[in-house]
Amino acid sequence: MEHRSSLSARHAKSPLTLSVQLLGPTSQAAIRVLLTEFRNKGWTDSSNAALAIVRAVEASSGGLAPSRAAQAVPAQFLAENHLKAADLEQLLQDLADRRSRNAR
């Protein structure tokens, strides 16, 4: 039984939060990281979604959950890229996971 619980713990996703420090050394670098992620997905950002995410993250004390950060983007961003908020949330979660692993 102990073995099963350790496997579950290993496969459970830890709820990571986004912070400017996790995304880049400065706000500008964090915006560039987000814009690169968007471009890699084929998304455009004519509505300043990356800026909105970084501002929301900066305004939070202790970081922001990807689901909350995804809510900060203008609806136009989701519409122009034919996305659901869950698509953006998944990208932000994956980005947080990758960058936190690389920071270790």
N, C-alpha and C positions, 0 to 999 in steps of 0.2 A: 504494500500500500504506500509505503514511503516513496518508492520509486515512481509511482504514478503521480503523486503530488509534485515531485521535483520536475517531472516532465511538463506538467501543466504550468508550473511557475516559469519554466524556461520559454514556453510558447506563448505565454500571455503577453500582450503588448503593454508596455508601461506607458502611462499617459504623459507624454512629453509636452512641454510648453515651449512656445516660441519666444525667444528673446532677441533683441538686436545683437547681443554678443554671440548668440548661437548662429545667427545668419551672417554676421560679418563684423569686422572691427568698428565700423561706423554705420550710421544710418544710410549714408550714400552707398556703402558697400552692400548693405542688406538689401537695398532696392535693386542693385545690380544683380545680386544672386537670384532674387525673385524674378526679375525680368528674363534672366537666362533660363530659369526653369520654365517660365511661360513659353518662351521662344522654342525651347526643346520640345514642347508639347504641340507647337504650331498655333499657340494662342497669341492674340494681339492685346495690347494694353493701351488703348486710346482713351480710357477713362481713369487712368492713374490708379489702378487697383493695387499695384505694388506699393505705391506711396501710402495708400489708405491702410494697407496691412501694417506697414512699418509704423505709421502714426498710432494705430490702435495698440500695437505691441509696446511702443514707447510709453503710451498713456497708462498701461497696466503696470501694477507693481508686482514684480516677480514673474513676469511672462504671461503669455496668453495661450490658451488651448487652441489647437488648429481649428476646431469647430467655431470658436468665437472669432478667430482671426478671419475666417472665411466669411463671416457675417458682415465684416467691415467693408467689403468691396461693393462698389456701385452695381446695381442690377444690370446696368448696361454692359459691364464686363462679362457677366454670365451669359447675357443674351447674344452679344456679338461673337462669342466663342461657342455658342450652343452647349452650354454647361449647366449642370445642376450644382448647387452649393456643395453637395457631397463629393463631386469631382475635384473641386478646389480644395476641400478639406482633406481629401486623400493625398493630393500632391503636397500639401503643407505638412501632413503627418509623415509622409515618406521623407520629405526634406529634413524635418526635425530628427527623424530616426537616423538618417545617413550622417548628418552633421554632428550629432551627439556621439555616434560611434567613432567618427574621424577625430573628434576632439579628445578622445581617451588616449 
